[in-house]
Amino acid sequence: MTFPNQQILDRVTQGDEAAFTQLRSYFHVPAFKFCSVLLKDETEAENVINSVFNKIWNERVDLGSEGNFQSYLFSNLKDQIFGEMKKYSDPAARKQYLDRIQSFRAS
C-alpha cells in the first residue's frame, strides 16, 4: 500500500485533522530535505513547509482532484520557494532578507 492512500486524502478533504496530521508527518522529512537543499536555511525551509501545508489545509476540498499528492506537494513547495527567491531578486531586498536571517541566527 502506498501512502497516502485515497482514504486518507478523502478524510483530509472532509476536514479530518488527525488524517491531515498523519499526512503532514509522513511528508515532513522529505519536504524538509527538499526545501533545505534549495534554500540553504533550515528556518526558511520550515516556514515554506508550514505555508504550503496551511495552503493545502485551506484548499483541502480540491485535494481529491489532484491525482498524485506527492507531486502536488512538491510542486507547491517548489513554487513557494521560487516565489520567495523572486521576491528577493532585487539586490537591496535580498541583502535585507539575508541580514534578517543572519540576525535571527545570531540571537
Long-range contacts (C-beta under 8 A, 24 or more apart in sequence): 4-69, 9-63, 9-64, 9-69, 10-64, 12-57, 12-60, 12-63, 13-60, 13-61, 13-63, 13-64, 15-60, 20-57, 20-60, 23-69, 24-53, 27-70, 27-73, 31-73, 31-74, 31-77, 34-74, 34-77, 35-77, 35-81, 38-78, 38-81, 39-81, 39-84, 41-101, 43-101, 43-104, 43-105, 44-84, 44-101, 48-77, 48-80, 48-81, 48-84, 49-77, 51-80, 52-76, 52-77, 52-80
